[in-house]
């Protein structure tokens, strides 16, 4: 490989300065959120391993709802970023209006299911009486978090798509601090409050989500951050724009839905292998989210850098920047992965876990820390393809691969073999290596190099 060719994978100082200026506020916001999620996880884990498993199970239905919102907001983000890059600011507001209205309807449907059939949502993953009973206690308050989350997430992603990142950090910090303090008070019964256990964790989350939604709505009303609260626009939507968006939103949202259902089926396979050790997996996922903050920063940088340049019809620059951002992500992930590998043996001290769960926790974190560069490549490639509106390819490498690979493999192994949850988990994670080569093929094909703002 020539020296000139190698240089094409690296940017100059100005490039990295611009990328970090976009990525760091998002990474800081996600760090705050992930760190507080870790604190939540530790607090619930302090109640007991069963309580931790219960909250993990109860939140699987929420994960499906949030994945749909992620797909919907992702499609909107594609159009907002490119229209913003093309200077079509009025269309950005119309896209936000569409997203808020549709998101409200979707989250209302999920809330309705939790009101009508809460036990059914837990039975999807576990029928153990203790887990079901505790899960119903958690859902009692958790069902009120869906609509506020949908509204807040829509506003946050719309602001992120045009580079308004610092305000999200401030809102996120206020929200998670509220959640943390209330968790401490309500879970353990401090400052005169009753000890509510998992029910207290759900109540704390509900209050924090309501606060977050209120702040975003106030920001829209004051119109100080590009967007406004357009009540008329929420009712009388731009149907021609909505039709154009749906062409991208449907496959992207379908991808997120299938991906969420797929991950839920993989989770069910872990439950089938060893229900109690799922608590260790919950800890692993929460801890790894601290490292995965790089994903949020890079996705925002890709949306703004790549989406903006595609919208401005700078197609060759977009292709060049895509390579540089992916390589930058790999370098950052190697540092984070090394740090996690080193601290893996000490994380269990924060939890009340069995010896078997402690061993599983250490092994799984070290495996995932070694795979960090692979995860980053796959995530960056996904967002590059999505920035150009190549939603069909993203669906194939994301939910398509998930169902053909991890879902099929985990289901077959957990049903027809006596495999334990640790080797099963490792097997599924290693499949990301195969996914990486498929993702590279779609990236090289170049169908994502398109100017959607000109459509």
C-alpha positions as CSV (number, residue, x, y, z in Angstrom):
1,X,0.0,0.0,0.0
2,X,1.5,3.3,-1.1
3,X,2.3,6.1,1.4
4,X,-0.1,8.4,-0.5
5,X,-2.9,5.8,-0.2
6,X,-2.3,5.4,3.5
7,X,-2.6,9.2,4.0
8,X,-6.1,9.2,2.5
9,X,-7.3,7.4,5.6
10,X,-6.2,10.2,7.9
11,X,-7.3,13.9,8.1
12,X,-5.4,17.0,9.0
13,X,-5.6,18.9,12.3
14,X,-8.5,21.0,11.1
15,X,-10.5,17.9,10.2
16,X,-10.0,16.2,13.6
17,X,-10.7,19.6,15.3
18,X,-14.0,19.8,13.5
19,X,-14.9,16.2,14.1
20,X,-14.2,16.4,17.9
21,X,-16.1,19.7,18.1
22,X,-19.2,17.9,16.9
23,X,-18.5,14.5,18.6
24,X,-17.3,15.6,22.1
25,X,-20.5,17.2,23.3
26,X,-22.5,14.2,22.2
27,X,-20.0,11.8,23.8
28,X,-20.1,13.9,27.0
29,X,-23.9,13.7,27.0
30,X,-23.9,10.0,26.4
31,X,-21.2,9.5,29.0
32,X,-23.4,11.3,31.6
33,X,-26.4,9.2,30.6
34,X,-24.4,5.9,30.5
35,X,-22.7,6.7,33.8
36,X,-26.0,7.3,35.5
37,X,-27.4,4.2,33.9
38,X,-24.5,2.4,35.5
39,X,-25.4,4.0,38.8
40,X,-29.0,2.9,38.3
41,X,-27.8,-0.6,37.5
42,X,-25.6,-0.7,40.6
43,X,-28.5,0.6,42.8
44,X,-30.9,-2.0,41.5
45,X,-28.2,-4.6,41.7
46,X,-27.7,-3.7,45.4
47,X,-31.3,-4.9,46.0
48,X,-30.3,-8.3,44.7
49,X,-29.4,-10.3,41.5
50,X,-33.1,-11.2,41.0
51,X,-34.1,-7.5,41.1
52,X,-31.5,-6.7,38.4
53,X,-32.7,-9.5,36.2
54,X,-36.3,-8.3,36.7
55,X,-35.6,-4.8,35.6
56,X,-33.6,-6.1,32.6
57,X,-36.6,-8.3,31.6
58,X,-39.2,-5.6,32.1
59,X,-37.2,-3.1,30.0
60,X,-37.1,-5.4,26.9
61,X,-40.5,-4.1,25.8
62,X,-39.2,-0.5,26.2
63,X,-36.2,-1.4,24.1
64,X,-38.5,-2.3,21.2
65,X,-40.4,1.0,21.5
66,X,-37.2,3.0,21.7
67,X,-35.8,1.2,18.7
68,X,-38.8,2.2,16.6
69,X,-38.2,5.8,17.7
70,X,-34.6,5.5,16.8
71,X,-35.5,4.4,13.3
72,X,-38.1,7.1,12.9
73,X,-35.8,9.9,14.2
74,X,-32.9,8.5,12.2
75,X,-34.9,8.8,8.9
76,X,-35.8,12.4,9.9
77,X,-32.2,13.1,10.8
78,X,-31.1,12.1,7.3
79,X,-33.5,14.7,5.8
80,X,-32.8,17.4,8.4
81,X,-29.0,17.1,8.0
82,X,-29.1,17.3,4.2
83,X,-31.8,20.0,4.0
84,X,-29.9,22.0,6.6
85,X,-26.7,21.6,4.5
86,X,-28.7,22.8,1.5
87,X,-30.0,25.9,3.4
88,X,-33.6,24.7,3.4
89,X,-34.3,25.6,7.0
90,X,-38.1,25.7,6.7
91,X,-38.2,22.1,5.7
92,X,-36.2,21.1,8.8
93,X,-39.1,22.5,11.0
94,X,-41.7,20.6,8.9
95,X,-39.7,17.4,9.4
96,X,-39.6,17.9,13.1
97,X,-43.4,18.5,13.2
98,X,-43.9,15.2,11.3
99,X,-41.6,13.3,13.6
100,X,-43.2,14.7,16.8
101,X,-46.8,13.8,15.6
102,X,-45.9,10.3,14.4
103,X,-43.7,9.6,17.4
104,X,-46.4,10.6,19.8
105,X,-48.9,8.2,18.2
106,X,-46.3,5.3,18.3
107,X,-45.4,5.7,21.9
108,X,-49.1,6.1,22.8
109,X,-49.8,2.6,21.3
110,X,-47.0,1.1,23.4
111,X,-48.3,2.8,26.5
112,X,-51.8,1.5,25.8
113,X,-50.4,-2.1,25.7
114,X,-48.8,-1.7,29.1
115,X,-52.1,-0.4,30.5
116,X,-54.1,-3.3,29.0
117,X,-51.7,-6.2,29.2
118,X,-48.6,-5.5,31.3
119,X,-48.1,-9.2,32.3
120,X,-48.0,-10.2,28.7
121,X,-45.0,-8.0,28.0
122,X,-43.1,-9.8,30.8
123,X,-44.2,-13.3,29.8
124,X,-42.6,-12.6,26.4
125,X,-39.2,-13.3,28.2
126,X,-39.9,-14.9,31.5
127,X,-42.6,-16.8,33.4
128,X,-40.7,-17.1,36.7
129,X,-43.3,-16.0,39.3
130,X,-40.8,-13.8,41.3
131,X,-39.6,-12.0,38.2
132,X,-43.2,-11.5,36.9
133,X,-44.4,-10.1,40.2
134,X,-41.4,-7.7,40.5
135,X,-41.7,-6.8,36.8
136,X,-45.4,-5.7,37.3
137,X,-44.3,-3.5,40.1
138,X,-41.7,-1.9,37.9
139,X,-44.2,-1.4,35.0
140,X,-46.7,0.3,37.3
141,X,-44.7,3.6,36.9
142,X,-42.5,2.7,33.9
143,X,-45.5,2.9,31.5
144,X,-45.7,6.6,32.0
145,X,-42.2,7.2,30.7
146,X,-42.8,6.1,27.0
147,X,-44.5,9.3,25.7
148,X,-42.2,11.8,27.4
149,X,-39.2,9.8,26.1
150,X,-40.6,9.9,22.6
151,X,-41.1,13.6,22.6
152,X,-37.6,14.3,24.2
153,X,-35.8,11.9,21.9
154,X,-37.4,13.5,18.8
155,X,-36.3,17.0,19.9
156,X,-32.8,15.8,20.8
157,X,-32.2,14.0,17.5
158,X,-33.5,16.9,15.5
159,X,-31.1,19.3,17.3
160,X,-28.2,16.8,16.9
161,X,-28.8,16.6,13.1
162,X,-27.9,20.3,12.7
163,X,-25.0,20.3,15.2
164,X,-26.9,21.8,18.3
165,X,-25.1,19.5,20.7
166,X,-24.3,21.5,23.8
167,X,-27.9,22.0,24.8
168,X,-28.5,18.3,24.8
169,X,-25.6,17.8,27.3
170,X,-27.2,20.4,29.7
171,X,-30.6,18.8,29.5
172,X,-29.2,15.3,29.8
173,X,-27.2,16.3,32.8
174,X,-30.2,17.8,34.6
175,X,-32.3,14.7,33.8
176,X,-29.8,12.1,34.9
177,X,-28.9,13.9,38.1
178,X,-32.6,14.0,39.0
179,X,-32.9,10.3,38.2
180,X,-29.9,9.4,40.2
181,X,-30.9,11.3,43.3
182,X,-34.4,10.0,43.2
183,X,-33.2,6.5,42.7
184,X,-31.1,6.7,45.8
185,X,-34.1,8.1,47.8
186,X,-36.8,5.8,46.4
187,X,-35.0,2.5,46.0
188,X,-33.5,2.4,49.4
189,X,-35.9,4.6,51.3
190,X,-33.7,7.6,52.2
191,X,-34.7,11.0,53.6
192,X,-37.9,9.6,55.1
193,X,-39.2,8.0,51.9
194,X,-40.4,4.3,51.9
195,X,-38.0,1.7,50.4
196,X,-39.7,0.9,47.2
197,X,-37.1,-1.3,45.5
198,X,-37.6,-1.8,41.7
199,X,-40.9,0.2,41.9
200,X,-38.9,3.2,43.2
201,X,-36.4,2.9,40.3
202,X,-39.4,3.1,37.9
203,X,-40.9,6.1,39.7
204,X,-37.5,7.9,39.6
205,X,-37.2,7.3,35.9
206,X,-40.8,8.6,35.3
207,X,-40.1,11.9,37.1
208,X,-36.8,12.4,35.3
209,X,-38.4,11.7,31.9
210,X,-41.2,14.2,32.6
211,X,-38.6,16.8,33.5
212,X,-36.7,16.1,30.4
213,X,-39.7,16.5,28.2
214,X,-40.8,19.7,29.9
215,X,-37.3,21.3,29.3
216,X,-37.4,20.4,25.6
217,X,-40.9,21.8,25.2
218,X,-39.9,25.0,26.9
219,X,-36.9,25.3,24.5
220,X,-39.2,24.9,21.5
221,X,-41.7,27.5,22.9
222,X,-38.9,30.1,23.4
223,X,-37.6,29.4,19.9
224,X,-33.9,30.0,20.8
225,X,-32.5,26.9,19.3
226,X,-33.5,26.9,15.6
227,X,-36.7,25.0,16.1
228,X,-40.1,26.1,17.5
229,X,-43.2,24.5,18.9
230,X,-45.5,24.8,15.9
231,X,-48.9,23.5,17.1
232,X,-50.6,24.2,13.8
233,X,-47.8,22.4,12.0
234,X,-48.2,19.3,14.3
235,X,-51.8,19.0,13.1
236,X,-51.6,20.1,9.5
237,X,-48.6,18.1,8.3
238,X,-46.8,18.6,5.0
239,X,-48.1,15.4,3.4
240,X,-45.9,15.6,0.3
241,X,-42.8,15.9,2.5
242,X,-44.1,13.2,4.7
243,X,-44.6,10.9,1.7
244,X,-41.0,11.5,0.7
245,X,-39.7,10.8,4.2
246,X,-41.7,7.6,4.6
247,X,-39.9,6.2,1.6
248,X,-36.8,6.3,3.9
249,X,-38.5,6.1,7.2
250,X,-40.4,2.8,6.6
251,X,-37.3,0.7,5.8
252,X,-35.2,2.4,8.4
253,X,-37.9,2.0,11.1
254,X,-38.6,-1.5,10.0
255,X,-34.9,-2.3,10.4
256,X,-34.9,-0.9,13.9
257,X,-38.1,-2.9,14.7
258,X,-36.7,-6.1,13.3
259,X,-33.4,-5.4,15.0
260,X,-35.1,-4.9,18.4
261,X,-37.2,-8.0,18.1
262,X,-34.1,-9.9,17.0
263,X,-32.1,-8.8,20.0
264,X,-35.0,-9.7,22.2
265,X,-35.0,-13.2,20.8
266,X,-31.2,-13.4,21.4
267,X,-31.9,-12.2,24.9
268,X,-34.5,-14.9,25.3
269,X,-31.9,-17.5,24.2
270,X,-29.7,-16.2,27.1
271,X,-32.6,-16.6,29.5
272,X,-33.1,-20.1,28.2
273,X,-29.4,-20.9,28.8
274,X,-29.3,-19.6,32.3
275,X,-31.9,-17.1,33.6
276,X,-30.0,-16.0,36.7
277,X,-26.8,-15.2,34.8
278,X,-28.7,-12.7,32.7
279,X,-28.0,-10.3,35.6
280,X,-24.3,-10.5,34.6
281,X,-25.2,-9.7,31.0
282,X,-27.1,-6.7,32.2
283,X,-24.0,-5.4,34.0
284,X,-21.8,-6.1,30.9
285,X,-24.2,-4.1,28.6
286,X,-24.4,-1.2,31.1
287,X,-20.6,-1.0,31.6
288,X,-19.9,-1.3,27.8
289,X,-22.3,1.6,27.2
290,X,-19.7,3.8,28.8
291,X,-17.3,2.8,26.1
292,X,-19.9,2.9,23.4
293,X,-20.3,6.7,23.9
294,X,-17.9,6.9,21.0
295,X,-20.8,5.6,18.8
296,X,-23.0,8.6,19.6
297,X,-20.3,11.1,18.9
298,X,-19.2,9.5,15.6
299,X,-22.8,9.0,14.5
300,X,-23.4,12.7,15.0
301,X,-20.2,13.6,13.2
302,X,-21.2,11.4,10.3
303,X,-24.7,12.8,10.1
304,X,-23.4,16.4,10.0
305,X,-20.1,15.9,8.0
306,X,-21.3,13.3,5.6
307,X,-25.0,14.3,5.4
308,X,-24.1,18.0,5.1
309,X,-21.6,17.5,2.3
310,X,-23.9,15.1,0.4
311,X,-26.7,17.8,0.7
312,X,-24.2,20.4,-0.6
313,X,-23.4,18.0,-3.5
314,X,-19.8,17.6,-2.4
315,X,-19.9,13.9,-3.1
316,X,-16.2,13.1,-3.3
317,X,-15.5,15.0,-0.1
318,X,-18.2,13.0,1.6
319,X,-16.5,9.7,0.5
320,X,-13.1,10.9,1.7
321,X,-14.4,12.0,5.1
322,X,-16.2,8.7,5.6
323,X,-13.0,6.8,5.5
324,X,-11.2,9.2,7.8
325,X,-14.0,9.2,10.5
326,X,-14.1,5.3,10.5
327,X,-10.3,5.2,11.0
328,X,-10.5,7.8,13.8
329,X,-13.2,5.8,15.5
330,X,-11.1,2.7,15.4
331,X,-8.2,4.5,17.0
332,X,-10.4,5.8,19.8
333,X,-12.0,2.5,20.4
334,X,-8.7,0.7,20.8
335,X,-7.8,3.0,23.7
336,X,-11.2,2.6,25.4
337,X,-11.1,-1.2,24.8
338,X,-7.7,-1.5,26.5
339,X,-8.9,0.5,29.5
340,X,-12.0,-1.7,29.9
341,X,-9.9,-4.9,29.6
342,X,-7.7,-3.7,32.5
343,X,-10.6,-2.8,34.9
344,X,-12.8,-5.8,34.1
345,X,-11.7,-7.8,37.2
346,X,-12.7,-5.0,39.6
347,X,-16.3,-4.2,38.3
348,X,-18.0,-6.9,40.3
349,X,-17.3,-5.1,43.6
350,X,-20.1,-2.7,42.8
351,X,-22.7,-5.5,42.8
352,X,-24.2,-8.3,44.9
353,X,-23.6,-11.1,42.5
354,X,-22.9,-14.9,42.8
355,X,-19.4,-16.3,42.2
356,X,-20.6,-17.7,38.8
357,X,-22.0,-14.3,37.8
358,X,-18.8,-12.6,38.8
359,X,-16.7,-14.9,36.6
360,X,-19.1,-14.4,33.7
361,X,-19.0,-10.7,34.1
362,X,-15.2,-10.5,33.9
363,X,-14.9,-12.8,30.9
364,X,-17.6,-11.1,28.9
365,X,-16.3,-7.6,29.4
366,X,-12.8,-8.6,28.3
367,X,-14.2,-10.3,25.2
368,X,-16.3,-7.2,24.3
369,X,-13.4,-4.9,25.0
370,X,-11.2,-6.8,22.5
371,X,-14.0,-6.5,19.9
372,X,-14.4,-2.7,20.3
373,X,-12.7,-1.8,17.0
374,X,-15.0,-4.2,15.1
375,X,-18.1,-2.7,16.7
376,X,-17.0,0.8,15.8
377,X,-16.3,-0.1,12.2
378,X,-19.8,-1.7,11.9
379,X,-21.5,1.2,13.5
380,X,-19.7,3.9,11.5
381,X,-20.4,2.1,8.3
382,X,-24.1,1.8,9.2
383,X,-24.3,5.6,9.8
384,X,-22.4,6.4,6.6
385,X,-24.8,4.4,4.6
386,X,-27.8,5.9,6.4
387,X,-26.5,9.5,5.8
388,X,-26.8,8.9,2.1
389,X,-30.3,7.4,2.4
390,X,-29.1,3.8,1.5
391,X,-31.7,2.4,4.0
392,X,-32.0,-1.0,2.2
393,X,-28.3,-1.7,2.6
394,X,-28.5,-0.7,6.3
395,X,-31.4,-3.0,6.8
396,X,-29.5,-5.9,5.3
397,X,-26.3,-5.5,7.3
398,X,-28.2,-4.6,10.5
399,X,-31.4,-6.5,11.2
400,X,-30.9,-8.8,8.2
401,X,-27.6,-10.1,9.4
402,X,-28.9,-10.2,13.0
403,X,-31.7,-12.6,12.1
404,X,-29.6,-14.8,9.8
405,X,-26.7,-14.9,12.3
406,X,-27.2,-14.2,16.0
407,X,-30.9,-15.0,16.2
408,X,-30.6,-18.2,14.3
409,X,-27.4,-19.4,16.0
410,X,-28.5,-18.4,19.5
411,X,-31.9,-20.0,19.2
412,X,-30.6,-23.3,17.8
413,X,-27.7,-23.6,20.3
414,X,-29.9,-22.7,23.3
415,X,-32.7,-25.2,22.4
416,X,-30.7,-28.1,21.0
417,X,-27.5,-28.0,23.0
418,X,-26.6,-27.7,26.7
419,X,-24.4,-24.6,26.0
420,X,-23.9,-22.2,28.9
421,X,-24.7,-18.5,28.7
422,X,-21.1,-17.4,28.7
423,X,-19.9,-19.5,25.6
424,X,-23.2,-18.7,23.9
425,X,-22.7,-14.9,24.5
426,X,-19.1,-15.1,23.2
427,X,-20.2,-17.0,20.1
428,X,-22.8,-14.4,19.2
429,X,-20.4,-11.5,19.7
430,X,-17.8,-13.0,17.5
431,X,-20.3,-13.0,14.6
432,X,-19.6,-9.2,14.3
433,X,-16.4,-10.1,12.6
434,X,-18.4,-11.6,9.7
435,X,-20.7,-8.6,9.7
436,X,-17.7,-6.2,9.3
437,X,-16.7,-7.7,5.9
438,X,-20.3,-7.5,4.7
439,X,-20.5,-3.9,5.8
440,X,-17.3,-3.0,4.0
441,X,-18.7,-4.5,0.7
442,X,-21.8,-2.2,1.0
443,X,-19.7,0.8,1.8
444,X,-17.4,0.2,-1.2
445,X,-20.4,-0.3,-3.5
446,X,-21.2,3.4,-3.0
447,X,-24.9,3.6,-3.4
448,X,-25.0,5.9,-0.4
449,X,-23.3,8.7,-2.3
450,X,-26.4,10.6,-3.1
451,X,-27.8,14.2,-2.6
452,X,-31.3,13.7,-1.1
453,X,-31.8,17.5,-0.7
454,X,-32.0,17.7,-4.5
455,X,-34.8,15.2,-4.7
